[in-house]
Amino acid sequence: MPQAATSTAPPGASGIALDIRLDAEPQDVAARAKVLADTGVAGLFTFEGAHDVFLPLAIAAATTNVQVMTNVAIALPRSPVHLAHAAYDLQLLSGGRFRLGLGSQVKAHIENRYGSSWQSPAAQMRESVLAVKAVLDSWQHGTPLDFRGEYTRHTLMPPTFSPRPNPFGVPPVLLGALGPVMTRTAAEVADGLLVMPFNSERHFAERTLPAIEKGLALRESDPSDFRVYPQSIIAMGRDDAELDRAVIGTRRLLAFYGSTPAYRPVLDVEGRAELQGELHILAAQQQFAGMGDLIDDELLLRLAVVGTPEECAEQLNKRFGNVTDRVCCYFPGYDPPLDQIRALVTATRASSARAPQH
């Protein structure tokens, strides 16, 4: 395994800590955040979907003591200064428990949903990460702001618009990625990589880790400060009825991801590249209901984690235990009982499957 994989988790950590999606309507966020935090999860994250990605974290930060994270905030339509302000305030509100996760989305969404510009996404994201970090650094250390890039430029930050140094330090800036160029970019300039959840053990080993190594070789700051945060789609239950319900939701999400050309490399590694075209045709015809049926049992088990809480914990540690100390979990289309989330948290932390750190 590449050396970077053994330098992404702090030595001495025991088992894997879990981050869980905070999936609630705005009026229910406070209650949902509390019950999820009570299961022992290490953190809560938001997804930029039907609601704002930042506002729920302000509520969660004020009502729980777990870490909070955007996973991800779409960066290209936003100014790096807007992102820096949100990150600074959430870091302050949470007492230093915030992580800013950024992502690029795909061209159709950036241009047609956000009405923004899509040019060279990896280069744009590289500048976005660096610009956000430059703004935060200017506020933290009182240095003149002088960021001049090809896509964004920031050279003015009068005292009126500069907050005081954050007593909890500058929040980490993470970058979500799947392909080799964006993954390499994350390892070069970000504080961590959010590995996209549509993935497999083989793709992670053969494509993701080598791209991380290439990025770390270009990195100006200490490579040991870089963290890898895998994400996993989980179908969890204790009986056949619970598992069947979870698997249906998981197949549907995998099919949705698989219909997107950007995710074809994962299917290619697994020898199923042709499936992307089939799923894309169904999605274009809006035949979403049947798309999940194309995710057979073999592919399901390669792309997702399936089983009881204890079995899922064992699989998570087997896949990622020698790479990271945290994993982000998705439960698509179903809500596992809180006692099962608690059991998953306990089992992943207690597992001894982690390979020794070097």
C-alpha positions as YAML, in Angstrom:
chain: A
units: angstrom
residues:
- id: 1
  name: MET
  ca: [0.00, 0.00, 0.00]
- id: 2
  name: PRO
  ca: [1.38, 3.48, -0.81]
- id: 3
  name: GLN
  ca: [3.11, 5.32, 1.99]
- id: 4
  name: ALA
  ca: [0.51, 8.10, 2.01]
- id: 5
  name: ALA
  ca: [-2.06, 5.63, 3.20]
- id: 6
  name: THR
  ca: [-0.12, 5.05, 6.38]
- id: 7
  name: SER
  ca: [0.37, 8.74, 7.10]
- id: 8
  name: THR
  ca: [-3.23, 9.92, 6.88]
- id: 9
  name: ALA
  ca: [-4.42, 8.82, 10.32]
- id: 10
  name: PRO
  ca: [-2.80, 9.83, 13.60]
- id: 11
  name: PRO
  ca: [-0.74, 7.10, 15.27]
- id: 12
  name: GLY
  ca: [-2.35, 5.38, 18.20]
- id: 13
  name: ALA
  ca: [-5.93, 5.85, 17.08]
- id: 14
  name: SER
  ca: [-8.19, 2.92, 17.92]
- id: 15
  name: GLY
  ca: [-10.86, 1.88, 15.47]
- id: 16
  name: ILE
  ca: [-12.76, 4.13, 13.10]
- id: 17
  name: ALA
  ca: [-14.90, 7.07, 14.16]
- id: 18
  name: LEU
  ca: [-18.04, 7.79, 12.14]
- id: 19
  name: ASP
  ca: [-19.53, 10.93, 10.65]
- id: 20
  name: ILE
  ca: [-23.26, 10.69, 9.89]
- id: 21
  name: ARG
  ca: [-25.36, 12.81, 7.58]
- id: 22
  name: LEU
  ca: [-27.60, 15.32, 9.33]
- id: 23
  name: ASP
  ca: [-30.73, 14.68, 7.29]
- id: 24
  name: ALA
  ca: [-33.58, 16.79, 8.65]
- id: 25
  name: GLU
  ca: [-35.92, 19.58, 7.64]
- id: 26
  name: PRO
  ca: [-34.74, 22.94, 9.00]
- id: 27
  name: GLN
  ca: [-37.32, 23.01, 11.80]
- id: 28
  name: ASP
  ca: [-36.24, 19.52, 12.92]
- id: 29
  name: VAL
  ca: [-32.47, 19.99, 12.81]
- id: 30
  name: ALA
  ca: [-31.95, 20.70, 16.51]
- id: 31
  name: ALA
  ca: [-33.82, 17.58, 17.67]
- id: 32
  name: ARG
  ca: [-32.28, 15.35, 15.02]
- id: 33
  name: ALA
  ca: [-28.76, 16.58, 15.73]
- id: 34
  name: LYS
  ca: [-29.18, 15.79, 19.43]
- id: 35
  name: VAL
  ca: [-30.42, 12.24, 18.95]
- id: 36
  name: LEU
  ca: [-27.70, 11.46, 16.41]
- id: 37
  name: ALA
  ca: [-25.02, 12.91, 18.69]
- id: 38
  name: ASP
  ca: [-26.33, 10.73, 21.52]
- id: 39
  name: THR
  ca: [-25.49, 7.60, 19.49]
- id: 40
  name: GLY
  ca: [-21.80, 8.41, 19.90]
- id: 41
  name: VAL
  ca: [-21.06, 9.52, 16.34]
- id: 42
  name: ALA
  ca: [-17.93, 11.64, 16.00]
- id: 43
  name: GLY
  ca: [-19.47, 14.18, 13.66]
- id: 44
  name: LEU
  ca: [-22.43, 15.34, 11.61]
- id: 45
  name: PHE
  ca: [-22.31, 16.53, 8.03]
- id: 46
  name: THR
  ca: [-24.68, 18.21, 5.61]
- id: 47
  name: PHE
  ca: [-25.20, 17.56, 1.92]
- id: 48
  name: GLU
  ca: [-26.02, 20.38, -0.49]
- id: 49
  name: GLY
  ca: [-29.39, 19.17, -1.66]
- id: 50
  name: ALA
  ca: [-32.86, 20.54, -0.99]
- id: 51
  name: HIS
  ca: [-31.71, 22.90, 1.78]
- id: 52
  name: ASP
  ca: [-28.81, 25.20, 2.55]
- id: 53
  name: VAL
  ca: [-25.62, 23.37, 3.45]
- id: 54
  name: PHE
  ca: [-24.38, 25.78, 6.15]
- id: 55
  name: LEU
  ca: [-27.41, 26.80, 8.22]
- id: 56
  name: PRO
  ca: [-28.16, 23.37, 9.75]
- id: 57
  name: LEU
  ca: [-24.57, 23.16, 10.98]
- id: 58
  name: ALA
  ca: [-24.99, 26.39, 12.92]
- id: 59
  name: ILE
  ca: [-27.86, 24.76, 14.80]
- id: 60
  name: ALA
  ca: [-25.97, 21.49, 15.29]
- id: 61
  name: ALA
  ca: [-22.85, 23.31, 16.47]
- id: 62
  name: ALA
  ca: [-24.86, 25.18, 19.10]
- id: 63
  name: THR
  ca: [-26.78, 22.13, 20.35]
- id: 64
  name: THR
  ca: [-24.23, 19.28, 20.29]
- id: 65
  name: ASN
  ca: [-20.54, 18.74, 21.04]
- id: 66
  name: VAL
  ca: [-19.66, 16.71, 17.94]
- id: 67
  name: GLN
  ca: [-17.71, 17.89, 14.90]
- id: 68
  name: VAL
  ca: [-19.69, 19.45, 12.05]
- id: 69
  name: MET
  ca: [-18.80, 19.52, 8.36]
- id: 70
  name: THR
  ca: [-20.12, 20.51, 4.95]
- id: 71
  name: ASN
  ca: [-19.97, 17.46, 2.72]
- id: 72
  name: VAL
  ca: [-19.85, 19.21, 0.43]
- id: 73
  name: ALA
  ca: [-20.47, 22.91, -0.16]
- id: 74
  name: ILE
  ca: [-20.36, 23.56, -3.91]
- id: 75
  name: ALA
  ca: [-17.48, 25.97, -4.35]
- id: 76
  name: LEU
  ca: [-17.55, 27.13, -7.96]
- id: 77
  name: PRO
  ca: [-20.72, 29.30, -7.71]
- id: 78
  name: ARG
  ca: [-19.52, 30.87, -4.44]
- id: 79
  name: SER
  ca: [-16.92, 33.50, -3.74]
- id: 80
  name: PRO
  ca: [-13.99, 32.23, -1.63]
- id: 81
  name: VAL
  ca: [-14.66, 35.18, 0.69]
- id: 82
  name: HIS
  ca: [-18.24, 33.97, 1.27]
- id: 83
  name: LEU
  ca: [-16.91, 30.49, 1.99]
- id: 84
  name: ALA
  ca: [-14.26, 31.86, 4.35]
- id: 85
  name: HIS
  ca: [-16.83, 33.90, 6.32]
- id: 86
  name: ALA
  ca: [-19.12, 30.88, 6.73]
- id: 87
  name: ALA
  ca: [-16.18, 28.68, 7.77]
- id: 88
  name: TYR
  ca: [-14.82, 31.25, 10.22]
- id: 89
  name: ASP
  ca: [-18.19, 31.77, 11.92]
- id: 90
  name: LEU
  ca: [-18.96, 28.05, 12.18]
- id: 91
  name: GLN
  ca: [-15.49, 27.42, 13.58]
- id: 92
  name: LEU
  ca: [-16.15, 30.11, 16.21]
- id: 93
  name: LEU
  ca: [-19.68, 28.93, 16.98]
- id: 94
  name: SER
  ca: [-18.64, 25.29, 17.32]
- id: 95
  name: GLY
  ca: [-15.59, 26.01, 19.44]
- id: 96
  name: GLY
  ca: [-13.19, 24.63, 16.83]
- id: 97
  name: ARG
  ca: [-15.25, 21.64, 15.69]
- id: 98
  name: PHE
  ca: [-15.90, 22.68, 12.08]
- id: 99
  name: ARG
  ca: [-14.45, 21.33, 8.82]
- id: 100
  name: LEU
  ca: [-15.14, 22.99, 5.48]
- id: 101
  name: GLY
  ca: [-15.70, 20.37, 2.80]
- id: 102
  name: LEU
  ca: [-15.77, 21.74, -0.74]
- id: 103
  name: GLY
  ca: [-16.76, 20.14, -4.03]
- id: 104
  name: SER
  ca: [-17.05, 21.01, -7.70]
- id: 105
  name: GLN
  ca: [-20.31, 19.30, -8.80]
- id: 106
  name: VAL
  ca: [-20.62, 18.58, -12.54]
- id: 107
  name: LYS
  ca: [-20.88, 20.91, -15.53]
- id: 108
  name: ALA
  ca: [-24.65, 20.68, -16.09]
- id: 109
  name: HIS
  ca: [-25.42, 21.66, -12.49]
- id: 110
  name: ILE
  ca: [-22.86, 24.46, -12.33]
- id: 111
  name: GLU
  ca: [-24.05, 26.06, -15.55]
- id: 112
  name: ASN
  ca: [-27.77, 25.24, -15.57]
- id: 113
  name: ARG
  ca: [-28.72, 24.96, -11.88]
- id: 114
  name: TYR
  ca: [-26.35, 27.51, -10.34]
- id: 115
  name: GLY
  ca: [-25.96, 29.72, -13.42]
- id: 116
  name: SER
  ca: [-22.23, 29.88, -12.91]
- id: 117
  name: SER
  ca: [-19.09, 29.19, -14.91]
- id: 118
  name: TRP
  ca: [-17.49, 25.80, -15.60]
- id: 119
  name: GLN
  ca: [-14.08, 25.98, -17.24]
- id: 120
  name: SER
  ca: [-11.29, 23.77, -15.90]
- id: 121
  name: PRO
  ca: [-12.84, 22.31, -12.74]
- id: 122
  name: ALA
  ca: [-9.70, 20.94, -11.08]
- id: 123
  name: ALA
  ca: [-7.83, 24.19, -11.70]
- id: 124
  name: GLN
  ca: [-10.82, 26.20, -10.49]
- id: 125
  name: MET
  ca: [-11.11, 24.09, -7.35]
- id: 126
  name: ARG
  ca: [-7.39, 24.37, -6.70]
- id: 127
  name: GLU
  ca: [-7.70, 28.15, -6.74]
- id: 128
  name: SER
  ca: [-10.87, 28.09, -4.64]
- id: 129
  name: VAL
  ca: [-9.18, 26.07, -1.89]
- id: 130
  name: LEU
  ca: [-6.06, 28.22, -1.96]
- id: 131
  name: ALA
  ca: [-8.09, 31.44, -1.99]
- id: 132
  name: VAL
  ca: [-10.22, 30.40, 0.98]
- id: 133
  name: LYS
  ca: [-7.09, 29.46, 2.89]
- id: 134
  name: ALA
  ca: [-5.46, 32.79, 1.94]
- id: 135
  name: VAL
  ca: [-8.44, 34.77, 3.25]
- id: 136
  name: LEU
  ca: [-8.55, 32.79, 6.50]
- id: 137
  name: ASP
  ca: [-4.80, 33.16, 6.91]
- id: 138
  name: SER
  ca: [-5.05, 36.92, 6.39]
- id: 139
  name: TRP
  ca: [-7.66, 37.18, 9.12]
- id: 140
  name: GLN
  ca: [-5.81, 34.89, 11.48]
- id: 141
  name: HIS
  ca: [-2.37, 36.46, 11.18]
- id: 142
  name: GLY
  ca: [-3.15, 40.00, 10.10]
- id: 143
  name: THR
  ca: [-1.16, 39.67, 6.89]
- id: 144
  name: PRO
  ca: [-2.12, 41.61, 3.75]
- id: 145
  name: LEU
  ca: [-4.46, 39.69, 1.46]
- id: 146
  name: ASP
  ca: [-2.80, 39.20, -1.90]
- id: 147
  name: PHE
  ca: [-4.22, 36.26, -3.83]
- id: 148
  name: ARG
  ca: [-3.97, 36.54, -7.61]
- id: 149
  name: GLY
  ca: [-5.20, 33.57, -9.59]
- id: 150
  name: GLU
  ca: [-6.50, 32.90, -13.07]
- id: 151
  name: TYR
  ca: [-10.11, 32.47, -11.95]
- id: 152
  name: THR
  ca: [-10.33, 34.54, -8.78]
- id: 153
  name: ARG
  ca: [-8.49, 37.54, -7.34]
- id: 154
  name: HIS
  ca: [-8.50, 38.88, -3.77]
- id: 155
  name: THR
  ca: [-6.33, 41.87, -2.89]
- id: 156
  name: LEU
  ca: [-8.57, 44.03, -0.67]
- id: 157
  name: MET
  ca: [-9.46, 43.29, 2.95]
- id: 158
  name: PRO
  ca: [-9.84, 46.49, 5.00]
- id: 159
  name: PRO
  ca: [-9.98, 46.17, 8.82]
- id: 160
  name: THR
  ca: [-13.73, 46.86, 8.81]
- id: 161
  name: PHE
  ca: [-14.30, 43.56, 7.01]
- id: 162
  name: SER
  ca: [-11.67, 41.48, 8.82]
- id: 163
  name: PRO
  ca: [-12.69, 39.50, 11.90]
- id: 164
  name: ARG
  ca: [-10.30, 39.11, 14.79]
- id: 165
  name: PRO
  ca: [-8.05, 36.05, 14.84]
- id: 166
  name: ASN
  ca: [-10.18, 33.00, 15.53]
- id: 167
  name: PRO
  ca: [-9.40, 31.72, 19.04]
- id: 168
  name: PHE
  ca: [-9.97, 28.16, 17.83]
- id: 169
  name: GLY
  ca: [-7.64, 28.46, 14.87]
- id: 170
  name: VAL
  ca: [-8.28, 28.20, 11.16]
- id: 171
  name: PRO
  ca: [-10.72, 25.42, 10.19]
- id: 172
  name: PRO
  ca: [-9.44, 22.68, 7.87]
- id: 173
  name: VAL
  ca: [-10.44, 22.93, 4.22]
- id: 174
  name: LEU
  ca: [-11.21, 19.58, 2.60]
- id: 175
  name: LEU
  ca: [-11.85, 18.77, -1.05]
- id: 176
  name: GLY
  ca: [-14.23, 16.11, -2.37]
- id: 177
  name: ALA
  ca: [-12.90, 14.12, -5.31]
- id: 178
  name: LEU
  ca: [-13.16, 10.89, -7.27]
- id: 179
  name: GLY
  ca: [-11.09, 11.22, -10.45]
- id: 180
  name: PRO
  ca: [-7.28, 11.22, -10.47]
- id: 181
  name: VAL
  ca: [-6.82, 14.91, -11.34]
- id: 182
  name: MET
  ca: [-9.15, 16.25, -8.63]
- id: 183
  name: THR
  ca: [-7.79, 13.72, -6.12]
- id: 184
  name: ARG
  ca: [-4.23, 14.81, -6.90]
- id: 185
  name: THR
  ca: [-5.33, 18.43, -6.52]
- id: 186
  name: ALA
  ca: [-6.79, 17.70, -3.08]
- id: 187
  name: ALA
  ca: [-3.57, 16.08, -1.90]
- id: 188
  name: GLU
  ca: [-1.56, 19.02, -3.21]
- id: 189
  name: VAL
  ca: [-3.46, 21.95, -1.68]
- id: 190
  name: ALA
  ca: [-6.25, 20.87, 0.70]
- id: 191
  name: ASP
  ca: [-6.08, 19.75, 4.32]
- id: 192
  name: GLY
  ca: [-7.89, 16.55, 3.48]
- id: 193
  name: LEU
  ca: [-9.65, 14.48, 0.82]
- id: 194
  name: LEU
  ca: [-13.31, 13.51, 0.96]
- id: 195
  name: VAL
  ca: [-13.39, 10.35, -1.16]
- id: 196
  name: MET
  ca: [-16.69, 10.23, -3.03]
- id: 197
  name: PRO
  ca: [-19.02, 7.49, -1.71]
- id: 198
  name: PHE
  ca: [-19.53, 5.81, -5.10]
- id: 199
  name: ASN
  ca: [-16.36, 3.78, -4.88]
- id: 200
  name: SER
  ca: [-15.00, 0.29, -4.39]
- id: 201
  name: GLU
  ca: [-12.14, -1.25, -2.49]
- id: 202
  name: ARG
  ca: [-10.32, -1.93, -5.75]
- id: 203
  name: HIS
  ca: [-10.85, 1.56, -7.21]
- id: 204
  name: PHE
  ca: [-9.70, 3.11, -3.94]
- id: 205
  name: ALA
  ca: [-6.50, 1.04, -3.93]
- id: 206
  name: GLU
  ca: [-5.70, 1.23, -7.65]
- id: 207
  name: ARG
  ca: [-6.80, 4.77, -8.54]
- id: 208
  name: THR
  ca: [-7.33, 6.91, -5.43]
- id: 209
  name: LEU
  ca: [-4.21, 6.11, -3.42]
- id: 210
  name: PRO
  ca: [-1.76, 6.53, -6.34]
- id: 211
  name: ALA
  ca: [-3.35, 9.92, -7.16]
- id: 212
  name: ILE
  ca: [-2.90, 10.95, -3.52]
- id: 213
  name: GLU
  ca: [0.78, 10.02, -3.72]
- id: 214
  name: LYS
  ca: [1.25, 12.20, -6.79]
- id: 215
  name: GLY
  ca: [-0.46, 15.14, -5.09]
- id: 216
  name: LEU
  ca: [1.55, 14.79, -1.91]
- id: 217
  name: ALA
  ca: [4.75, 14.90, -3.97]
- id: 218
  name: LEU
  ca: [3.71, 18.39, -5.16]
- id: 219
  name: ARG
  ca: [2.60, 19.60, -1.74]
- id: 220
  name: GLU
  ca: [4.41, 22.54, -0.18]
- id: 221
  name: SER
  ca: [3.16, 21.94, 3.38]
- id: 222
  name: ASP
  ca: [3.86, 18.89, 5.55]
- id: 223
  name: PRO
  ca: [2.32, 15.76, 3.92]
- id: 224
  name: SER
  ca: [1.71, 14.23, 7.35]
- id: 225
  name: ASP
  ca: [-0.90, 16.93, 7.97]
- id: 226
  name: PHE
  ca: [-3.05, 15.61, 5.11]
- id: 227
  name: ARG
  ca: [-6.06, 13.46, 6.02]
- id: 228
  name: VAL
  ca: [-8.12, 11.02, 3.96]
- id: 229
  name: TYR
  ca: [-11.83, 10.73, 4.74]
- id: 230
  name: PRO
  ca: [-13.44, 7.83, 2.85]
- id: 231
  name: GLN
  ca: [-17.22, 7.79, 2.50]
- id: 232
  name: SER
  ca: [-19.36, 4.70, 2.41]
- id: 233
  name: ILE
  ca: [-22.89, 3.86, 1.32]
- id: 234
  name: ILE
  ca: [-24.32, 1.45, 3.90]
- id: 235
  name: ALA
  ca: [-27.26, -0.96, 3.78]
- id: 236
  name: MET
  ca: [-27.73, -2.01, 7.40]
- id: 237
  name: GLY
  ca: [-30.32, -4.08, 9.26]
- id: 238
  name: ARG
  ca: [-30.74, -6.91, 11.72]
- id: 239
  name: ASP
  ca: [-33.40, -8.95, 9.92]
- id: 240
  name: ASP
  ca: [-34.40, -9.69, 6.35]
- id: 241
  name: ALA
  ca: [-37.11, -7.02, 6.24]
- id: 242
  name: GLU
  ca: [-34.75, -4.28, 7.45]
- id: 243
  name: LEU
  ca: [-31.99, -5.36, 5.10]
- id: 244
  name: ASP
  ca: [-34.33, -5.60, 2.12]
- id: 245
  name: ARG
  ca: [-35.53, -2.03, 2.73]
- id: 246
  name: ALA
  ca: [-31.98, -0.76, 3.11]
- id: 247
  name: VAL
  ca: [-30.74, -2.58, 0.02]
- id: 248
  name: ILE
  ca: [-33.50, -1.10, -2.14]
- id: 249
  name: GLY
  ca: [-32.45, 2.42, -1.20]
- id: 250
  name: THR
  ca: [-28.79, 1.55, -1.66]
- id: 251
  name: ARG
  ca: [-29.32, 0.08, -5.13]
- id: 252
  name: ARG
  ca: [-31.21, 3.19, -6.19]
- id: 253
  name: LEU
  ca: [-28.47, 5.55, -5.01]
- id: 254
  name: LEU
  ca: [-25.74, 3.46, -6.62]
- id: 255
  name: ALA
  ca: [-27.70, 3.45, -9.89]
- id: 256
  name: PHE
  ca: [-28.13, 7.22, -9.72]
- id: 257
  name: TYR
  ca: [-24.38, 7.71, -9.22]
- id: 258
  name: GLY
  ca: [-23.59, 5.11, -11.87]
- id: 259
  name: SER
  ca: [-25.66, 6.89, -14.52]
- id: 260
  name: THR
  ca: [-23.27, 9.88, -14.37]
- id: 261
  name: PRO
  ca: [-20.29, 9.73, -16.76]
- id: 262
  name: ALA
  ca: [-17.97, 11.09, -14.06]
- id: 263
  name: TYR
  ca: [-18.41, 7.88, -12.07]
- id: 264
  name: ARG
  ca: [-17.72, 5.52, -14.98]
- id: 265
  name: PRO
  ca: [-14.09, 4.91, -13.86]
- id: 266
  name: VAL
  ca: [-15.31, 3.07, -10.76]
- id: 267
  name: LEU
  ca: [-17.43, 0.74, -12.88]
- id: 268
  name: ASP
  ca: [-14.54, 0.39, -15.34]
- id: 269
  name: VAL
  ca: [-12.20, -0.86, -12.61]
- id: 270
  name: GLU
  ca: [-14.83, -3.44, -11.65]
- id: 271
  name: GLY
  ca: [-15.25, -4.59, -15.26]
- id: 272
  name: ARG
  ca: [-18.72, -3.08, -15.56]
- id: 273
  name: ALA
  ca: [-18.11, 0.06, -17.63]
- id: 274
  name: GLU
  ca: [-20.98, -0.74, -20.02]
- id: 275
  name: LEU
  ca: [-23.44, -0.39, -17.15]
- id: 276
  name: GLN
  ca: [-22.88, 3.37, -17.01]
- id: 277
  name: GLY
  ca: [-24.30, 3.78, -20.51]
- id: 278
  name: GLU
  ca: [-27.34, 1.63, -19.70]
- id: 279
  name: LEU
  ca: [-28.06, 3.61, -16.55]
- id: 280
  name: HIS
  ca: [-27.54, 6.91, -18.36]
- id: 281
  name: ILE
  ca: [-30.16, 6.00, -20.97]
- id: 282
  name: LEU
  ca: [-32.70, 5.09, -18.28]
- id: 283
  name: ALA
  ca: [-32.00, 8.32, -16.39]
- id: 284
  name: ALA
  ca: [-32.42, 10.37, -19.58]
- id: 285
  name: GLN
  ca: [-35.78, 8.66, -20.11]
- id: 286
  name: GLN
  ca: [-36.65, 9.37, -16.45]
- id: 287
  name: GLN
  ca: [-37.13, 5.67, -15.79]
- id: 288
  name: PHE
  ca: [-35.68, 6.04, -12.30]
- id: 289
  name: ALA
  ca: [-37.80, 3.37, -10.64]
- id: 290
  name: GLY
  ca: [-36.14, 0.48, -12.44]
- id: 291
  name: MET
  ca: [-32.56, 1.70, -12.43]
- id: 292
  name: GLY
  ca: [-31.71, 0.04, -9.14]
- id: 293
  name: ASP
  ca: [-32.54, -3.36, -10.58]
- id: 294
  name: LEU
  ca: [-29.40, -3.13, -12.74]
- id: 295
  name: ILE
  ca: [-27.19, -3.13, -9.63]
- id: 296
  name: ASP
  ca: [-26.80, -6.87, -9.11]
- id: 297
  name: ASP
  ca: [-25.78, -8.50, -5.84]
- id: 298
  name: GLU
  ca: [-22.10, -8.84, -6.78]
- id: 299
  name: LEU
  ca: [-21.75, -5.18, -7.72]
- id: 300
  name: LEU
  ca: [-23.78, -4.12, -4.67]
- id: 301
  name: LEU
  ca: [-21.29, -5.80, -2.35]
- id: 302
  name: ARG
  ca: [-18.34, -4.24, -4.16]
- id: 303
  name: LEU
  ca: [-19.68, -0.69, -4.03]
- id: 304
  name: ALA
  ca: [-21.54, -0.67, -0.72]
- id: 305
  name: VAL
  ca: [-21.31, -2.06, 2.80]
- id: 306
  name: VAL
  ca: [-24.13, -4.50, 3.62]
- id: 307
  name: GLY
  ca: [-25.09, -6.38, 6.78]
- id: 308
  name: THR
  ca: [-25.77, -6.08, 10.48]
- id: 309
  name: PRO
  ca: [-24.14, -3.19, 12.36]
- id: 310
  name: GLU
  ca: [-21.33, -5.49, 13.47]
- id: 311
  name: GLU
  ca: [-20.81, -6.87, 9.96]
- id: 312
  name: CYS
  ca: [-20.80, -3.35, 8.49]
- id: 313
  name: ALA
  ca: [-18.24, -2.27, 11.09]
- id: 314
  name: GLU
  ca: [-15.99, -5.17, 10.14]
- id: 315
  name: GLN
  ca: [-16.22, -4.27, 6.45]
- id: 316
  name: LEU
  ca: [-15.48, -0.58, 7.12]
- id: 317
  name: ASN
  ca: [-12.38, -1.46, 9.09]
- id: 318
  name: LYS
  ca: [-11.25, -3.95, 6.47]
- id: 319
  name: ARG
  ca: [-11.59, -1.40, 3.67]
- id: 320
  name: PHE
  ca: [-10.30, 1.70, 5.41]
- id: 321
  name: GLY
  ca: [-8.75, 0.80, 8.75]
- id: 322
  name: ASN
  ca: [-5.15, 1.24, 7.59]
- id: 323
  name: VAL
  ca: [-5.90, 4.53, 5.82]
- id: 324
  name: THR
  ca: [-8.01, 6.69, 8.12]
- id: 325
  name: ASP
  ca: [-9.49, 7.16, 11.57]
- id: 326
  name: ARG
  ca: [-12.88, 8.44, 10.30]
- id: 327
  name: VAL
  ca: [-15.44, 7.42, 7.70]
- id: 328
  name: CYS
  ca: [-18.55, 9.30, 6.50]
- id: 329
  name: CYS
  ca: [-21.65, 7.08, 6.35]
- id: 330
  name: TYR
  ca: [-24.73, 7.31, 4.12]
- id: 331
  name: PHE
  ca: [-27.96, 5.40, 4.74]
- id: 332
  name: PRO
  ca: [-29.80, 6.04, 1.45]
- id: 333
  name: GLY
  ca: [-33.58, 5.98, 1.39]
- id: 334
  name: TYR
  ca: [-34.03, 4.60, 4.91]
- id: 335
  name: ASP
  ca: [-33.46, 5.60, 8.53]
- id: 336
  name: PRO
  ca: [-31.76, 2.87, 10.58]
- id: 337
  name: PRO
  ca: [-32.96, 2.67, 14.18]
- id: 338
  name: LEU
  ca: [-30.85, 4.73, 16.54]
- id: 339
  name: ASP
  ca: [-29.78, 1.64, 18.46]
- id: 340
  name: GLN
  ca: [-28.29, 0.22, 15.24]
- id: 341
  name: ILE
  ca: [-26.37, 3.44, 14.57]
- id: 342
  name: ARG
  ca: [-25.10, 3.23, 18.15]
- id: 343
  name: ALA
  ca: [-24.06, -0.39, 17.63]
- id: 344
  name: LEU
  ca: [-22.26, 0.52, 14.39]
- id: 345
  name: VAL
  ca: [-20.40, 3.35, 16.15]
- id: 346
  name: THR
  ca: [-19.37, 1.08, 19.00]
- id: 347
  name: ALA
  ca: [-18.27, -1.75, 16.74]
- id: 348
  name: THR
  ca: [-16.15, 0.41, 14.43]
- id: 349
  name: ARG
  ca: [-14.39, 2.05, 17.36]
- id: 350
  name: ALA
  ca: [-13.74, -1.27, 19.07]
- id: 351
  name: SER
  ca: [-12.42, -3.08, 16.01]
- id: 352
  name: SER
  ca: [-8.78, -4.13, 16.05]
- id: 353
  name: ALA
  ca: [-8.63, -4.52, 12.26]
- id: 354
  name: ARG
  ca: [-6.54, -1.40, 11.75]
- id: 355
  name: ALA
  ca: [-3.12, -2.07, 10.27]
- id: 356
  name: PRO
  ca: [-0.18, -0.69, 12.30]
- id: 357
  name: GLN
  ca: [0.72, 2.93, 11.62]
- id: 358
  name: HIS
  ca: [4.27, 3.72, 10.42]
...
